[in-house]
Amino acid sequence: MLRSLPPLRIGQHTAHYPIVQGAMAVRVSGASLAGAVANAGGVGVISSLGLGLNSPYFGTRLRQGTFFIANQLALVDELQKARALSPDGMIGVNILVATKDYSVVARTAAANGANLIITAAGLPLHLPAYTASYPEVALVPMVCGLEAVQTICQTWQQQYDRLPDAFIVENSKAAGGHIGTTCEEFNSQIENVLPHIQNYLQNQLQVTIPLIAAGGIWERADVDRMLALGASGVQVGTRFITTEECDADRRYKEFHLNASSGDVVVVPSPVGKPARALRNAFAEKAIAASPDLERRCIANCLENCLCRDHRQSYCILQALAKAACGDVENGLVFSGANVGRAEQILSVAEVMAELTGVRDAVIA
């Protein structure tokens, strides 16, 4: 018999199970998926990247800057939908530090009911300033190694007299989407990284901060292994793509369902980091730097972009949105290394039941 999983406390909030749903863009993890995971006792997470793109708030003839306004309005809608689905569940928003509207999206998320804000794609050195009016909102940076943890903790202590409420520690060898840029990050084993971070937090800062292990988490054995290493919880991404509640098009889910581990490739990205994705016509062109790749920036969303600034690579927003809308050959399909293990499309409750060992995982 499986032993009961412990709850996961992040700041002022507690999830019944130590399972955080990974953020996946564009609109792969929206209100539907986040609400279902929160209802099942986990932490549901809305990915904020590009929410405004296919929303009613964005149009090609609207004035410059409206894309960012559309993102704000669309995020408010998603948070309201997620909260309607899960009135008492734990709902978070993932925000990329590398986006131009990062600070505005952080403030919008905090002001509209997000229980926690998760950051990725950069060091969130000034995040506490953006959420200062909402001390109940937990702040959770995603990191790949000890150096990022040290930089964030030192900066936050000196400037804001606070520390993060948790860290998500990414296993770059298995995680989907953008992964570490340095050899140390790319080849790091999470079994080695977690103890170094724990040692720093406990022995140097003398604090206990929850660490959430991310990348390659698929089944209950993976959860137990990470908890045994000292993690307080895990983040699960790819496993939730092949669920009924996943916000992506059915064709996107079936593309993952029919893929195998041999279909996983690493592609270059306009953000300057490699990314793990599934092989398709688009990925082949991206890897080959094909002249057939469209190099038109559609939203000016990133602070630094190889597509916009140097006419290299491709528009990441457009590529991700195409795939999530069902054009799985001409869009970018992010995936973790464990793809191919799903046998059918299940409900979130069924996936959570497998991960937790509790038949009726829905508790909220």
N, C-alpha and C positions, 0 to 999 in steps of 0.2 A: 504494500500500500504506500502511495506517495505521501510524504509528510506535507503538512499545510505550509503554504507560502506565507511569509511575513508581509505585513502591510508596508507601504512605502510612504514615508513622511518627507515632504519637501516644503520647507518653510512652514507656513501655517496650515498647509493642506495635507491630507492623508488619503492615499488611494488604497483600496481594499487589497489589491494585489500589486506586486512590484514589477509591473509590466507597463512600459511606456511605448505607445505606438509611434513609429518613426514618421517624420514629416516627408512627404513626397509631392513634388510639384510637376506640372502645373495642374492643380485641381485633381490630383490623384488622392490626396488626403485632405478632404474638405469636411464640411459639417456632418455629412452622413456617416463617414468612417469614424471621425472623432467622437461623435455622439454615441455610436454603438459601442466603441471601446470603453468610453467612460461609463456607460450603462452596465457594462460587464465587469466593472470594478478596476479597470486599468486607467491609464492616463491617455486620453484622446488628444491628438495634436493636429491642428490645422496648419498647413503650409501656406504662408502668406505670399510666396513668390508668384507674381503674375495673376493674382486673383481678379484684378480689374480687366484683364485682357478680353475675355469673352463675356463680360458682364454688361448689363443694360446701361451702365454709366460711361462706357467707352465707345467712341466712334472715330472713324478716320478723319472726319471733317471738323472735329472739335478743336478748341484752342490748345496751344502748346501747354503742356503741364497737366492736362486733364487725365492722362494715364495714371498719374500718382494720386489724383483725387479719386479716380475710379477705384484704385486699390484700397484706399481708406474706406470708401462706402461699401465695397464688396466685402471687406473684412468684417465690418460691422454686421452685415447681413449674415455672414457665415457664423459668427459668434452667436448671434441671436437664434439661428437655426439649430446650432449644436446644443445650445442651452435649452431650447424647446424639446429637443430629443432626450436630453439628459439634464433635468433640472438640478440634480444634486451631485452629478458626476464631476470629475476633475478634468478640466479642459485647458489645453495650452495652445500657444501660437509659436510657430517656428519662424524666425526672421533672419535673413542673411545680412550680415554686417556689410557685405560688399555692395549692397544695393543703395541707390541714391536716396531712397525714402526710408531708410532703416530707422532713423530716429522718430520720424512721424508715425511709422507703422507701430513702433514700440509703444509710443504714447497712446495711439488708437487702441491697441490691444489691451493695455492696462486700464483705459477708461471705459472699456466696453465689456468687462466681465471675465477676461482671461484670468485663470488661476495662476498660470505661470507663463513665462516667456523663455523660450529656448533660442539661443543664437548659434549660428554656424557661419562658415566662410569668412572668418576674420576674428580678431580679438575685440570683444565688446567693452573696451576700456571705459566708456562713458555711459554705459547702459543705466547705472543707478540714477544718473541725473535725469534721464528721460522718464523714469517711473517713480520719482521721489514723492509725488503726490498720492501714490498708491502703494503704501508699504506692505499691504497684504499680498501683493503680486510677487510670487517667487521668481528668482532670476537664475537661469540654468545655462551656462555656457557649454558648448560642445568643444572638446579639445582632443588632440591626438597624443599628447605627451606632457611630461612634467614641466618643460620650459613654459608652455602656454599657461599652465596652472599658476606657476610662480609669478608670471607677469601680471595676470589678472588679479590675483590676491594682493600683491604688493600695491598695485595701482588703486584698487578699490579701498584698501585700508587707508592709504595715505590721503586720497582725495575725498572719499565718501564715508569713511569709518564703518565699513561693512564688508562682508564677504559673500560670495555666491551661496545660494541655498542648496545647490547640488551641482555636480559636473556630469556631463555625458562624455564618457571616454570611448572614442571610436577606434575600433580595430580596422585599420586601413587595409589589412590583407583580405577582408571579407565584406566590408560595407559596400552598399550600392551608392551610386551617385558620385559626387566629388570626394576625392580621397587625398591623403597627404602628398605634399609636393616634394619633401626632402626624402632622401634614401632612408633616414632614420624613421621618419613617419611611415613611409610606404612599407617598410619591412618589419615594423615593430610588431611584436607579439604582445597581445593584451595581457597575457599572463605575466609578462615582465614589467609592463607599464603600470598596471594597477598597484603593485606593492610600492613602487617608487613614489607615486602620488600619495598613497596612504601614509607612508613614512614622513613625507614632507608636511602633510596637514597635521598629523598627530604629534610628531616630535618637534617640529620647528614652529608651527603656528599654534600647536596645542588646541586644536579644534577637531570636531567630528563633522565632516561634510559628506553627505551621501554621494557615492559614485555609482553611476549607471552605465553598465557595459553595453556597447553597441557594435553591431557588425557580426553577421554569421549566426545570429540567434534564431533557431528554427523550432526546436522541440523542447520538451520539459527537461531533458538531460542537459541541454545547453544552459537553461536557466539555473539548474542546480549547480552546474560547474562554475558559473560566474559568481553565484552567491557564496560558494565554498572558497573562492579566491578573495572574498572580502567585499564584493560589490553589494550595494544595497538594492539594486534592481537591474533590469535589462531593458534595452530598447529593441523592438521588433519592427522591421519595416517590410521587407519583401514578402514575408508570410501573409501580411494583411492585404496584399494586392489581389490575391485570388479569393476575395470574399465578396459576398453579395452587396455589402454596404460600401465597398470601395467606390470612390466618386468618379473614377475613370470609366471610359467607354468599355462596354463588354468585350470588344475586340482587343483592347489593351490587356484585360485580364486573361483572355484566352491565349494571347501571345506568350504571356508568362507561363501559363498552364502547359503549353506545348513545347516550351523551351527546355534545353538540357544544360548542364554545367559547361559543356563544350561550346555553348553559344555565348558565353560571357567574354567580353572583350574590354580592353581599356582604351578609351578614346580621348583625344585632346579636347580641351574646352576653351571658349573665349575668356573665361575667368582666369586662365593661366594655370589651372590645375588639371591633372588627369581625372577621368571619371570612369566608373565601372558601369557598363551598359550591355544590352543584348545586341548580338550581331544582326544587322539588317542592311538594306541598301544605304540608308543614311549613315550608319556607323562605318561602313566600308569606305564611303566617300570622305568622311571626317578623318579616318586613319590615314588615308592616302593623300589628304589635303587636296582633293580633287577640285579642279577649276569649275566643276559643275555645282559646287556648293553655293547656295545663295548667301551673299555677304551683306545683306541689307539689314540695318538695325531698325527694329520696328517700334521701340519704346524708350530707348536711352535709359535703361533701367539700372545699369551697373556703374559704379564709380570708375572702374578701369575695365575696358572691354577691348579685346583684340579685334573683334568684328567692327565695332564702331570707330575705334581710334586708328587702326592700322589696316582695315579691310582684309584681315586674316580670319580664319576659322569661320564661324557661322553665328547666327543669332540664337543664343541659348533659350531665350524665352519662346521664340517661335517654334524651335525644334521640340521642346518639351510639350508645348501646348498641342502641336499637331498629333503627337503620339497619344497623349491622354484623350484626345477627341476621337481616336480610332484609326488614324492614318499611321499604322505601325511600321510601315516600310519607309516612309519619308519623314519620320520624326525620330527624336532621340528617346530611347526606351531605357531608362535607368533601371538597374537591378543589382541585387546583392549576389554574392558568389554561390549561395545555396539554391538558386533558381533550379527548377526541374524536380523538386521534391514534392510539389503539390500534385495531388491526384485528381482533385475536383474542386470546383468553386463551392466554398462553404459559407456559412454565416459567421459573423464575428463571434457570436456566442459559442459556436462549435469550436472555433480556433482557440478561444479563451478557455474553454473547458478542457481541451487537450493540454494547454500550457499550464493550467492551474491544477488539474486533476479533480476539479469540481464540476459535476455534471451540469448543474444549472448555474453557470457563472454569472448570469445577470443578477445584480444585487441592487442597482440603483433604480 
